[in-house]
Amino acid sequence: MATAQATTRTAAGPPGSGPLAALRGRPAVGKMLLLLVIAAVAVPVAHARWGGGVWPGALTVDLSGPLGDVNDWIIGNRDSHPLFLYFFGHISNAVVLSVRGVYLALLALGWAGVTAVAALVAWRTAGWRLALTAGLSFLVCGMLGMWVPTMQTLALMTVAVLASVVLGLLLGLAAGLSDRTFRVLRPVLDTMQVLPAFAYLLPVVLVFGIGVPGAVLATVVYAAPPMARLTALGLRGADAGVMEAVASLGATGRQSLLSARLPLARKELLLGLNQTIMMALSMAVIASVIGAGGLGDRVYQALSSVDVGAALAAGIPIVLLAVVLDRTTEAAGRKIGTEPTGPAALRGARGWGTAALIAAAVAVAGRFTGGRIWPESGIVAIAGPVNTAKDWMVDHLYTGIPVIGGTADWAAHFTNWVLNPLRDGLQGLPWWAVLLIVAALAWTIGTWRTALTAVLAMAAIGVLGVWELSMDTLSQVIAAVAVTLVLGFGIAVGAARSRRLERLLRPVLDVFQTMPQFVYLIPVVALFGVGRAPAAAAAVVYALPAVVRITTQGLRGVDPAAMECARSLGATSGQRLRQVQIPLARPALLLAVNQGVVLVLAVVIIGGLVGSGALGYEVVFGLAQGDLATGLVAGAAIVCLGLMLDRVTQPTARRQRKES
């Protein structure tokens, strides 16, 4: 009997070598098998009950009636209801007065005073190189004839950033000090992060109308989440030993917050300020659609007339403002915790006092010489030459080039060979097949919770009744992301191998990364016409810098010991890339894919202004017509689409720990 049992065990194999053990070693296969079992049971039932094809009408909810009633009530009571008169009205007046006060203060300083203040702040923060960059940047804004629009944008940004920082700090403090608040705020901040900027405008316009108040409030809502996230991260990541020491000394909660938690989180707070400033500048430009004025209004007018020269004249100051503000706050973050250098007279408060006296002297001198705004004689008109160059490019590159064709031909081929088949394929798939594909992708890269969230997000799109439009938008995102990844990974591999190429690419990537989304639409419309292909091209250009930067950092951050080991074993450069760098840099590559998807989606939605159609057009139409139902339903679908794409491209923290 014992011999027979032993023989049976031998035939069955050693313990732990059966099918279940094999599945435990390959969790992705096990997940797919379980998903197939679920599908085998659920799909026949769903097909018999609701059929295949597009999303069944029985599972949709028509929100046009309730949202239309809300729209009518807001419009009918905006000028008489106490909520608008005594709450939103006071907020609107406060915003207008604040922006006007900052703008008048900037005009009072004059162009010389503003330039001196910017240069001296940059000098005190980061040194003479950035001071020179800041001074020259403001001078260029004046030379381009954009001094007044630049001051208008700067005034709006100042008020919006201050409000965003205050709101973000309050939310971050609540989330950083309370686990329950953190869990409640996290999905809200996630939703706000994936919602494209354009979708914020419609509800704000309905409440505050066209003009500066709506633009500032939309900017605050868009720019506050980074400050809240990073504040909470800094507070929750405070050194436990330091906090225990502070508590042992008898400090109260308020004292420990002010003397320990906040000082320890200074770097995160400054990083949050940096991100808030950049997002506020981007949104301030987009908000020109609802009357923000300033540089964004010049860009929007140029987009309406496809005036590339005027767009470039307004776009350059936007880029310069972004570069100066980004570099200044970044340098301030690096400076924290370092010892001050330089002459004693220029350290600390004395140095800032000296800088303030110099700025005041320059401002007074400028006012005495009539320097309130930039003189007309100092303006250099670039719109004419740029438009001449654009016309030449359109005449010679738009169509008719032998063999390769022109840009219009490329756009037509991309639409006919890529966008149309992809859209038709997605719209032709049964709705349950799309949900299964989403579940498989999300579960492979994450957990069952990730898959459930992604599937529910896609199902919500169907319930909202915009399934086909969402598949159209999804096809544009997939096509643009594919092109972005091919170009981005190729460029990043070259930059990771060559320091010289990386140095050459850095200023180009800086310019492309800091330019707001709106600006990209104008040159692509001039070269490619209107339609889905130009929107995809603008999305590729906008998302490419982030993909290149993240991928390059990931490839360069691979353990040198692993690379040296592969080299010593005789591996070629290509083998080291495929077998060492790419596997070890997988988390960074997935992050690059995730960021590429989010950035592409944002521009594809704005592409509704240039004929991309689908959800982007619905948002633009709702904004133009004041149609809350159309705009909000499309905006909610965009949120769900962005949430799904985020979940299927970003591994969970647990998965990343296992891979590392």
C-alpha atoms as one frame of an Amber mdcrd trajectory, in Angstrom:
protein
   0.000   0.000   0.000   2.775   2.412   0.955   4.637   1.499  -2.219   1.547
   2.193  -4.313   1.009   5.569  -2.652   4.640   6.471  -3.239   4.322   5.423
  -6.871   1.201   7.566  -7.212   2.953  10.584  -5.711   5.925  10.064  -8.030
   3.679   9.906 -11.065   1.897  13.053  -9.985   5.190  14.904  -9.614   6.745
  16.657  -6.682   4.549  18.708  -4.370   3.722  22.147  -5.735   4.439  21.192
  -9.380   0.828  20.893 -10.549  -1.269  23.268 -12.697  -2.189  25.465  -9.734
   1.467  25.990  -8.890   2.165  26.891 -12.513  -0.639  29.460 -12.424   0.721
  30.923  -9.192   4.008  31.483 -10.992   2.196  33.262 -13.848  -0.529  35.437
 -12.301  -1.437  37.153 -15.579  -2.401  33.802 -17.129  -4.502  32.960 -14.098
  -6.287  36.318 -14.298  -7.081  35.803 -17.980  -8.409  32.287 -17.383 -10.681
  33.549 -14.616 -11.844  36.400 -16.863 -12.621  33.903 -19.627 -14.736  31.859
 -17.206 -16.639  35.009 -16.148 -17.110  35.993 -19.797 -18.343  32.526 -20.753
 -21.129  32.902 -18.215 -21.949  36.614 -18.504 -21.654  37.276 -22.266 -24.406
  34.871 -23.435 -26.761  36.277 -20.807 -25.969  39.894 -21.754 -26.224  39.147
 -25.485 -29.567  37.415 -25.072 -30.944  40.205 -22.879 -29.620  43.334 -24.657
 -28.007  42.134 -27.890 -24.617  43.021 -29.342 -23.444  45.991 -31.358 -23.483
  49.456 -29.843 -24.506  50.151 -26.280 -28.145  49.077 -25.792 -30.665  51.853
 -25.498 -32.333  50.102 -22.565 -29.226  50.775 -20.459 -28.976  54.497 -21.210
 -30.233  57.348 -19.063 -31.412  60.561 -20.717 -30.109  63.483 -18.658 -31.025
  66.194 -21.150 -34.307  66.963 -19.389 -33.017  67.414 -15.820 -29.864  69.198
 -16.953 -31.906  71.411 -19.263 -34.120  72.381 -16.328 -31.026  73.235 -14.254
 -29.664  75.261 -17.179 -32.908  77.206 -17.534 -33.131  77.816 -13.776 -29.591
  79.198 -13.612 -30.144  81.494 -16.588 -33.507  82.648 -15.276 -32.309  83.363
 -11.720 -28.744  84.527 -12.314 -29.699  88.190 -11.999 -32.287  87.933  -9.213
 -31.769  84.966  -6.890 -30.102  85.730  -3.518 -27.577  82.902  -4.079 -26.212
  84.744  -7.114 -26.651  88.255  -5.772 -25.143  87.794  -2.320 -22.733  84.861
  -2.755 -21.556  84.348  -6.307 -21.956  88.062  -6.974 -19.619  89.003  -4.122
 -17.086  86.409  -5.292 -17.262  87.818  -8.807 -16.781  91.397  -7.585 -13.855
  90.381  -5.377 -12.156  88.648  -8.303 -12.656  91.638 -10.605 -11.317  94.089
  -8.017  -8.324  91.878  -7.226  -7.326  91.374 -10.864  -7.811  95.056 -11.618
  -5.745  96.047  -8.574  -2.829  93.808  -9.579  -3.033  95.022 -13.177  -2.969
  98.684 -12.134  -0.033  97.965  -9.815   1.891  96.408 -12.704   1.120  99.394
 -14.906   2.198 101.739 -12.099   5.577  99.984 -11.936   6.019 100.539 -15.653
   7.821  98.247 -18.016  11.184  99.083 -16.490   9.982  98.418 -12.944   8.323
  95.105 -13.792  11.422  93.955 -15.671  13.658  94.974 -12.768  11.450  93.189
 -10.204  11.428  89.988 -12.267  15.200  90.069 -12.761  15.966  90.837  -9.107
  13.631  88.121  -7.772  15.246  85.633 -10.147  18.709  86.833  -9.070  17.940
  86.457  -5.362  16.418  83.037  -5.970  18.644  81.413  -8.579  21.566  83.619
  -9.516  22.588  85.990 -12.261  21.953  83.611 -15.197  18.262  83.279 -14.449
  18.117  87.015 -13.636  19.440  87.731 -17.126  16.931  85.294 -18.621  14.046
  86.886 -16.715  15.021  90.423 -17.682  15.467  89.542 -21.346  12.184  87.610
 -21.368  10.150  90.623 -20.253  12.003  92.848 -22.699  11.133  90.444 -25.520
   7.461  90.584 -24.463   7.588  94.342 -24.953   9.483  94.149 -28.235   6.814
  91.831 -29.655   4.133  94.424 -28.878   2.594  92.234 -26.181   3.366  94.242
 -23.052  -0.227  95.101 -22.121  -1.603  91.576 -22.850   1.308  90.112 -20.878
   0.459  92.293 -17.882  -3.210  91.303 -18.177  -2.283  87.613 -18.171   0.174
  88.145 -15.302  -2.476  89.941 -13.235  -5.049  87.209 -13.810  -2.436  84.544
 -13.039  -1.334  86.260  -9.834  -4.853  86.270  -8.407  -5.609  82.745  -9.655
  -2.351  81.297  -8.304  -2.821  82.914  -4.886  -6.377  81.568  -4.653  -5.244
  78.130  -5.918  -2.424  77.976  -3.378  -4.715  78.923  -0.485  -7.379  76.416
  -1.548  -4.777  73.724  -2.231  -3.084  74.293   1.113  -6.375  74.004   2.999
  -7.342  70.805   1.187  -3.813  69.435   1.527  -3.737  70.169   5.245  -7.049
  68.385   5.728  -5.921  65.378   3.667  -2.452  65.298   5.218  -3.695  65.309
   8.794  -6.739  63.051   8.419  -6.799  59.607   6.812 -10.561  59.790   6.338
 -10.353  63.137   4.531  -7.501  61.788   2.412  -9.615  58.824   1.299 -12.546
  61.127   0.480 -10.487  63.701  -1.416  -8.367  61.253  -3.394 -11.049  60.228
  -5.958 -12.126  63.872  -6.273  -8.575  64.967  -7.070  -8.173  62.006  -9.446
 -11.275  63.110 -11.329 -10.117  66.715 -11.491  -6.734  65.579 -12.793  -8.090
  63.551 -15.728 -10.783  66.086 -16.687  -9.395  68.169 -19.590  -9.195  71.895
 -18.970 -11.761  72.733 -21.627 -14.509  70.885 -19.755 -14.223  73.204 -16.721
 -15.436  76.212 -18.645 -19.132  75.511 -19.251 -20.429  75.276 -15.639 -18.308
  78.274 -14.663 -19.702  80.345 -17.541 -23.265  79.470 -16.572 -22.749  80.697
 -13.013 -20.393  83.651 -13.522 -20.942  84.551 -17.164 -18.360  85.568 -19.746
 -15.404  87.543 -18.423 -12.593  87.630 -15.900 -14.442  86.115 -12.888 -15.301
  82.924 -14.745 -11.781  82.676 -16.158 -10.172  83.060 -12.715 -12.519  80.565
 -11.050 -11.985  77.983 -13.814  -8.236  78.450 -13.431  -8.443  77.980  -9.662
 -10.430  74.756  -9.979  -7.928  73.439 -12.558  -4.726  74.522 -10.779  -5.525
  73.793  -7.105  -5.315  69.933  -7.183  -1.493  69.740  -7.595  -1.022  71.979
  -4.554  -3.458  69.862  -2.534  -1.830  66.572  -3.583   1.738  67.635  -2.897
   0.837  69.327   0.391  -0.835  66.136   1.591   2.144  64.099   0.351   4.612
  66.297   2.219   2.649  66.264   5.472   2.005  62.517   5.389   5.638  61.807
   4.542   7.108  63.751   7.473   9.929  61.922   9.252   8.375  59.744  11.974
  11.390  60.141  14.266  11.199  63.914  14.163   7.467  63.901  14.795   7.899
  61.529  17.744  10.593  63.777  19.203   8.340  66.827  18.864   5.462  64.988
  20.522   7.726  63.844  23.398   8.558  67.494  24.104   4.868  68.175  24.780
   4.099  70.140  21.609   0.424  70.588  20.772  -0.986  69.598  17.413  -0.776
  73.174  16.149   2.789  73.583  17.384   3.933  70.311  15.783   2.297  71.365
  12.512   3.939  74.794  12.436   7.342  73.811  13.823   7.825  70.345  12.299
   5.403  69.122   9.634   5.286  72.234   7.468   9.060  72.918   7.597   9.742
  69.273   6.696   7.343  69.547   3.743   8.851  72.733   2.289  10.209  71.032
  -0.826   6.851  69.445  -1.624   5.089  72.760  -1.007   7.379  74.569  -3.441
   6.952  71.802  -5.998   3.202  72.185  -5.597   3.557  75.934  -6.154   5.593
  75.252  -9.290   2.983  72.879 -10.712   0.145  75.223  -9.770   1.805  78.130
 -11.588   2.343  76.088 -14.747  -1.206  74.758 -14.797  -2.639  78.196 -14.050
  -0.752  79.680 -17.000  -2.013  76.932 -19.281  -5.601  77.390 -18.111  -5.387
  81.192 -18.260  -4.701  80.858 -21.977  -7.507  78.348 -22.565  -9.888  80.538
 -20.551  -9.559  83.201 -23.246 -12.495  81.376 -24.871 -14.708  82.792 -22.095
 -13.268  86.295 -22.058 -10.098  86.062 -19.964  -8.311  88.563 -22.210  -4.550
  88.920 -22.252  -2.219  86.735 -24.284  -4.739  83.916 -24.542  -7.236  86.195
 -26.248  -4.608  87.110 -28.861  -3.921  83.420 -29.467  -7.644  82.634 -29.736
  -8.181  85.447 -32.233  -5.228  84.175 -34.245  -6.710  80.661 -34.210 -10.016
  81.994 -35.548  -8.250  83.599 -38.527  -5.399  81.022 -38.826  -2.929  83.906
 -38.355   0.280  82.059 -37.498   2.312  85.270 -37.164  -0.031  86.812 -34.594
  -0.234  83.491 -32.763   3.560  83.248 -32.570   3.853  86.845 -31.343   1.458
  86.005 -28.492   2.768  82.483 -27.955   6.400  83.488 -27.390   5.577  85.621
 -24.299   3.538  82.711 -22.905   6.525  80.399 -23.267   8.887  82.982 -21.763
   6.580  83.554 -18.785   6.338  79.809 -18.249  10.109  79.305 -18.440  10.881
  82.152 -16.016   8.241  81.127 -13.476   9.158  77.451 -13.747  12.882  78.032
 -13.331  12.429  80.497 -10.454  10.220  78.238  -8.344  12.352  75.197  -9.189
  15.499  77.024  -8.083  13.770  78.126  -4.876  12.982  74.494  -4.123  16.587
  73.429  -4.693  17.854  76.271  -2.510  15.965  75.091   0.590  18.291  73.611
   3.147  21.485  74.988   1.581  23.774  77.517   3.171  23.539  81.075   1.802
  26.503  82.259  -0.240  27.760  85.630  -1.364  28.582  88.859   0.429  27.027
  89.322   3.851  25.182  92.427   2.682  23.250  90.352   0.137  22.122  87.532
   2.414  18.707  87.032   3.966  16.336  89.935   4.570  19.055  92.496   3.906
  19.535  91.112   0.408  15.822  91.284  -0.331  15.736  94.846   0.993  18.591
  95.801  -1.307  16.778  94.195  -4.257  13.565  96.063  -3.407  15.410  99.408
  -3.271  17.018  98.763  -6.657  13.657  97.800  -8.189  11.979 100.908  -6.748
  14.735 103.146  -8.110  14.428 101.603 -11.578  10.626 101.927 -11.501  10.770
 105.600 -10.505  13.374 106.332 -13.154  11.262 104.584 -15.760   8.125 106.533
 -14.823   9.941 109.861 -15.049  10.956 108.966 -18.595   7.374 108.070 -19.570
   7.854 104.316 -19.327   4.439 103.145 -18.112   3.920 100.829 -21.086   6.358
  99.685 -23.717   7.018 102.436 -26.290   5.649 101.947 -29.797   9.036 102.736
 -31.277  10.530  99.690 -29.574   8.125  97.153 -31.091   9.442  94.653 -33.625
   6.650  93.306 -35.840   7.193  89.614 -36.600   3.686  88.691 -37.751   4.301
  89.746 -41.357   7.542  87.796 -41.960   6.180  84.756 -40.108   2.999  84.736
 -42.196   5.074  85.117 -45.346   7.106  82.071 -44.338   3.885  80.221 -43.476
   2.362  81.065 -46.865   5.495  79.775 -48.586   5.327  76.549 -46.602   1.642
  76.116 -47.391   2.230  76.817 -51.083   5.130  74.373 -51.308   4.338  71.777
 -48.632   0.540  71.606 -48.419   0.085  69.504 -51.539   1.654  68.584 -54.856
   5.095  67.391 -53.715   6.208  64.564 -56.041   6.349  61.022 -54.636   5.845
  61.862 -50.941   2.880  64.204 -51.319   2.138  67.256 -49.170   0.951  67.732
 -45.614  -2.691  67.733 -46.738  -2.095  64.369 -48.424  -0.477  63.020 -45.252
  -3.469  64.170 -43.207  -5.879  62.517 -45.666  -3.885  59.266 -45.669  -3.677
  59.227 -41.871  -7.419  59.790 -41.651  -8.313  57.163 -44.255  -5.771  54.507
 -43.332  -5.570  54.887 -39.549  -8.294  57.000 -37.955 -11.265  55.771 -39.971
 -10.515  52.014 -39.689  -9.751  52.367 -35.996 -12.955  54.305 -35.349 -15.048
  51.889 -37.407 -13.447  48.935 -35.645 -14.152  50.289 -32.164 -17.696  51.309
 -33.049 -18.293  47.925 -34.682 -17.178  45.916 -31.657 -19.980  44.636 -29.412
 -20.247  46.726 -26.278 -19.537  43.731 -24.080 -16.358  42.989 -26.073 -15.070
  46.495 -25.358 -15.747  46.019 -21.642 -13.916  42.669 -21.693 -10.889  44.181
 -23.433 -10.786  47.010 -20.897 -11.083  44.534 -18.026  -8.282  42.368 -19.433
  -5.895  45.300 -19.890  -6.624  46.837 -16.500  -6.475  43.536 -14.602  -3.214
  42.526 -16.301  -1.481  45.684 -15.209  -3.206  46.158 -11.855  -5.624  44.483
  -9.473  -9.271  43.463  -9.676 -10.186  46.842  -8.191  -8.353  48.552 -11.046
 -10.232  46.430 -13.575 -13.581  47.066 -11.885 -12.981  50.842 -11.878 -12.050
  50.843 -15.573 -15.050  48.715 -16.565 -17.476  50.846 -14.546 -16.018  53.997
 -16.149 -16.633  52.570 -19.634 -20.105  51.395 -18.647 -20.909  54.895 -17.397
 -20.082  56.239 -20.861 -22.705  53.921 -22.326 -25.245  54.864 -19.678 -24.744
  58.534 -20.576 -25.728  57.736 -24.173 -22.501  58.855 -25.895 -20.984  55.441
 -26.675 -20.284  56.009 -30.385 -18.894  59.510 -29.831 -16.621  58.144 -27.102
 -15.366  55.379 -29.415 -14.557  58.068 -31.986 -12.577  60.051 -29.406 -10.905
  56.863 -28.170  -9.779  56.020 -31.713  -8.137  59.438 -32.047  -6.411  59.041
 -28.680  -5.114  55.546 -29.518  -3.765  56.645 -32.906  -2.081  59.769 -31.507
  -0.639  57.860 -28.545   0.798  55.195 -30.870   2.582  57.832 -32.965   3.745
  59.642 -29.818   5.207  56.484 -28.302   6.995  55.421 -31.484   8.590  58.851
 -31.902   9.135  59.408 -28.181  10.789  56.069 -27.468  12.998  56.382 -30.555
  14.165  59.881 -29.609  14.605  58.897 -25.949  16.815  55.922 -26.830  19.077
  58.232 -28.794  19.105  60.822 -25.997  19.864  58.149 -23.384  22.894  57.015
 -25.388  24.215  60.453 -26.334  24.757  63.309 -23.877  25.232  65.698 -26.773
  21.852  64.838 -28.265  20.241  65.225 -24.846  21.755  68.702 -24.435  20.557
  69.688 -27.910  17.051  68.418 -27.185  16.708  70.038 -23.758  15.857  73.621
 -24.879  13.551  72.295 -27.598  11.687  70.118 -25.102  11.538  73.025 -22.641
   9.831  75.217 -25.232   7.387  72.532 -26.362   6.574  71.470 -22.799   5.840
  74.972 -21.534   3.746  76.105 -24.496   0.007  75.869 -23.694  -2.181  73.391
 -25.532  -4.050  76.075 -27.416  -0.992  77.311 -29.297  -0.309  73.989 -31.009
  -3.550  74.058 -32.977  -2.644  77.049 -35.154   0.407  75.779 -37.097  -1.111
  72.307 -37.588  -4.307  73.824 -38.989  -2.219  75.925 -41.379  -0.272  72.878
 -42.560  -2.878  70.097 -42.345  -6.236  71.873 -42.639  -9.114  71.081 -40.285
 -10.279  67.675 -39.150  -9.249  64.823 -36.909  -5.714  64.486 -38.282  -4.636
  68.046 -37.289  -5.989  67.490 -33.771  -4.011  64.236 -33.560  -0.873  65.993
 -34.841  -1.206  68.749 -32.220  -1.709  66.094 -29.537   1.460  64.281 -30.628
   3.546  67.448 -30.475   2.127  68.372 -27.057   2.631  64.934 -25.471   6.000
  64.114 -27.051   8.253  66.130 -24.646   6.901  64.400 -21.528   7.307  60.942
 -23.098  10.874  61.724 -24.208  11.899  63.148 -20.820  10.433  60.324 -18.702
  11.758  57.585 -20.989  15.234  59.120 -21.150  15.394  59.389 -17.358  14.215
  55.795 -16.994  16.795  54.413 -19.417  19.593  56.480 -17.861  18.559  55.425
 -14.351  19.199  51.712 -14.961  21.694  50.216 -12.488  25.216  50.745 -13.942
  26.313  47.414 -12.454  23.724  45.560 -14.538  24.846  47.390 -17.683  28.506
  46.670 -16.958  27.732  43.000 -16.327  25.928  42.724 -19.670  28.793  44.508
 -21.419  31.359  42.166 -19.847  29.381  39.158 -21.133  29.751  40.469 -24.677
  26.221  41.832 -25.184  25.868  44.265 -28.059  24.369  47.712 -27.658  21.030
  46.508 -29.004  21.016  43.472 -26.732  21.746  45.634 -23.683  18.871  47.894
 -24.643  16.355  45.074 -25.214  17.404  42.686 -22.460  18.630  45.014 -19.681
  17.580  48.653 -20.015  13.993  48.222 -21.186  13.067  45.509 -18.620  14.672
  47.426 -15.736  13.150  50.740 -16.859   9.658  49.256 -17.240   8.030  51.387
 -14.486   9.345  54.577 -16.115   8.188  53.404 -19.548   4.694  52.692 -18.213
   4.638  56.122 -16.594   5.619  57.636 -19.956   2.730  55.782 -21.614   0.347
  56.982 -18.906   1.395  60.620 -19.211   1.278  60.415 -22.984  -2.309  59.149
 -22.862  -3.459  61.876 -20.444  -1.799  64.689 -22.434  -3.051  63.394 -25.787
  -6.620  63.205 -24.479  -6.456  66.839 -23.323  -5.472  68.126 -26.785  -7.810
  65.808 -28.701 -10.686  67.373 -26.737  -9.499  70.899 -27.515  -9.224  69.722
 -31.108 -12.996  70.106 -31.223 -12.204  73.716 -32.159 -10.522  72.556 -35.381
 -12.901  69.825 -36.472 -11.900  66.742 -34.485 -15.586  66.090 -33.770 -16.787
  63.505 -31.237 -16.714  64.497 -27.542 -14.513  67.537 -28.199 -17.121  69.000
 -30.527 -19.877  68.311 -27.987 -17.978  70.273 -25.317 -17.293  73.154 -27.720
 -20.923  73.173 -28.889 -22.236  73.145 -25.327 -19.907  76.010 -24.410 -20.802
  78.083 -27.480 -24.555  77.569 -27.104 -24.699  77.586 -23.303 -26.176  74.080
 -23.473 -25.467  72.579 -20.052 -26.904  69.157 -20.916 -24.736  68.615 -24.006
 -21.582  70.043 -22.476 -21.831  68.320 -19.094 -22.713  64.911 -20.524 -19.729
  65.139 -22.877 -17.533  66.369 -20.010 -18.632  63.470 -17.792 -17.875  61.031
 -20.632 -14.417  62.589 -21.002 -13.812  62.082 -17.279 -14.827  58.421 -17.556
 -12.692  57.934 -20.661  -9.699  59.558 -18.981 -10.209  57.489 -15.838 -10.339
  54.281 -17.871  -7.215  55.170 -19.867  -5.388  56.082 -16.666  -6.246  52.742
 -15.071  -5.209  50.608 -18.052  -1.837  52.368 -18.419  -0.660  52.864 -14.835
   0.309  49.880 -12.639  -0.669  49.930  -8.998   1.907  50.566  -6.284   1.688
  46.905  -5.231   2.457  45.754  -8.782   5.420  48.137  -9.042   6.848  46.817
  -5.763   6.609  43.237  -7.046   8.390  44.144 -10.279  11.117  46.059  -8.487
